[in-house]
Amino acid sequence: MKRLQIKTAQNVNINFTLANVGQRLLAFLIDNVLKFAYYYFALYFLNFKLFEGIEHTDGWTLRALDILIFLPITFYSLYTEILMDGQTVGKRLLHLKVVNEDGFKPSITDYVIRWFLRIVDFNLFILLYVYIASLGMDNQVMLFVVLFLFGKMIGFFLILFTNKNQRFGDIIANTIVIYTKDDVKFSETILEELDTTYQPTYPNVIRLSDNDARIIKDTFYSAKKFNDFKTLIKLRSKILEVTEIKSIHKSDIEFIDTVLKDYNYYTQDM
């Protein structure tokens, strides 16, 4: 598999295994199976229960109900990636995860950009077809089939041929999709020795992801080794920003060391 080495702002090298096009396609198919299953359930079950007795309801009400039913499908990848820390159900089953190009958790804005630009990666054919159909050309059915295949393949070919296996939405949002199958080895790199009587200080550290913890630990030990106090200050500020820990009265080294220990305390049984 293709690997990517990222140099953080603190000059620490982080290695990631990039998800390949086959893995991402399979995750995409799993997610779509779930969408179709939901649609089937809504169409053949909820339709009889929810719409029973409203046969004479006006068309606008029915259209509004249709829109409500399709909302979970339309926004599926957006809300699942936000709520599941960069993963959809398909990605989680295949051990894939979305991170930004610096290795940290993407912002909500990044997730929104990725989701919105799926129209280019997978649904560009809709815009092309609407435009060409407006020209009144013949053989529109065949044209629709060609555009459908072409539009659905844009994301596929971008992932296949870009250096970081990125579709258009990834490129614009500065995100990558990584393969996290070696979670055990990955977790070992962020473990801290904890005494059985250890008492945590900052519950908010659970806002961090494993990726965040690994980058923090690598950066912390590198900066401490070379007495890079400027990097320690920046690292502390970033941790405070992400975790929203209130002002504390510890040195940078004591604070970051406590954060790492607390993270391990709260996640060791997860």
Phi, psi and omega in degrees: 000153180286134178248152181231129177256125181248132174260117182287173179298339179264017177061035175255129181274127179241129180257133178233148170265120182281140174291135180272174186295327179294316179297316182291324178294319180294319177297320178299318180294319178299315179298322180287328174299318178297320179296315180294325178296317177298316181298318179299314180299315181295321185286318188260349179241302180299329182302319182282327183277312187283323186262005182297128178086007180241033181301332184262011178293146182295159185299325181296321179295317179296320179295321179297319178294322176299317180297317179298322179294324184276348181302314179300327178286315183300317185258015186307304185294329181292305185286330178290319180293325178290314185282334185251026173057053175086016182228143164265179177298317179298316179296320181295318180296329181258011176062041177251154182206142177269127173227163175277173188290350175267358179094351181270173179293132178296156175280168177299324177300319178299316179297320180296317179298314179302315182294313184297322184279005170299337179297332176277317185289323188231344186231021179298333182300330181296313180295319180295318182293317179301319180293313183291323179298328180292344179275351178073034182283156177279171177055045184289333179295312178297321179297321179298317180299315180297314180294324179299311181296317180296313182297321180287340184268350183301309179299321180301311183289327177296315178297322183292323190248353177277154185298326184252020180053048184252138168276177185301318179299323177295317182299313182290323182274357182058046178240160174226160176248123184249161179258124187243031183300324182275050181299326182295311178296323180298315182293328181298334182282351181243007180286144176237147177288124181238134174287150182296340180262010185298135178244121182290159182248324188237093178301335183293352180295343179292351174289343179280154173259172176300322177300315179300315183297321180293317179296318178300314182295314180299315181294318182299311183291326177293314181294321180293323181297320184257015181051043181272084187289330178297318179294321178298321178295314179297320181295318178298317180297320180294319179296316179298322180293315184287317185273341183061033173290137181288168182306133181234162184243064176228160174291164181302316182294315180296319182296309183295320178298319178294320179300315180296317179294318179296321179299316178294324179298314185281339185250356186296335181255008183274000000 
